[in-house]
Amino acid sequence: PNAYPFYFEIPQNAPASVTLQPAAGDTGKPCGVDYELKTYVAETSEDKSHKRSS
């Protein structure tokens, strides 16, 4: 098995990940900015991804 390093960069002017928690009497979801990194691993660059939920 081969392992290949990778990296990603977030622009310097991008906001930091932050979440504002609602007060005890508030309803709804917390409000904020969140980053999610998704990757795809394949044997070759021509391989197609399979659609499936995770």
C-alpha positions, 0 to 999 in steps of 0.5 A, a space after each residue: 500500500 502506498 501513502 501520498 501526503 497532501 495538504 490544503 490551504 484556507 485563504 488568510 481572509 477566511 473567517 475562523 470556525 466559530 459557532 454562536 450558541 443560542 440562549 436557553 430560551 431560543 429555538 433553532 440551530 446554532 449559527 456560525 461558520 464551519 469547515 468540512 474537508 471531504 476526500 476521495 481516494 482512487 487507484 488512478 485520477 481517471 477513476 469515477 466516484 461512486 454516489 452513496 451516502 455516508 
